[in-house]
């Protein structure tokens, strides 16, 4: 059957498992949204962007369980988006508290008068 010693018999091993193909595009978009949301969360608008990043990150995380692609990015997107939402809520609560606390100072027309009024309010305790 084999005439020379250099020929090899056909291999009977199982085919190699191919890594998943495709691109983790959704997780990358969610990560970008999460980063933008976190960097703009001090302006409160980051909370809205964070909600979009959180939704896309959650979808990307569910997809990564099936495909194995983009899991790290999806987890990072979910975390940064959630942090952005928390920071935005805290900033909004602080702004509401500050606005309520200094409402009596809003009738002044000059910045210096407003600053003096706010200083009196906060130094009075």
PyMOL commands that set and color helices and strands:
alter all, ss='L'
color gray80, all
select helices_A, chain A and resi 25-43+45-67+71-101+103-105+111-123
alter helices_A, ss='H'
color red, helices_A
deselect
rebuild
show_as cartoon
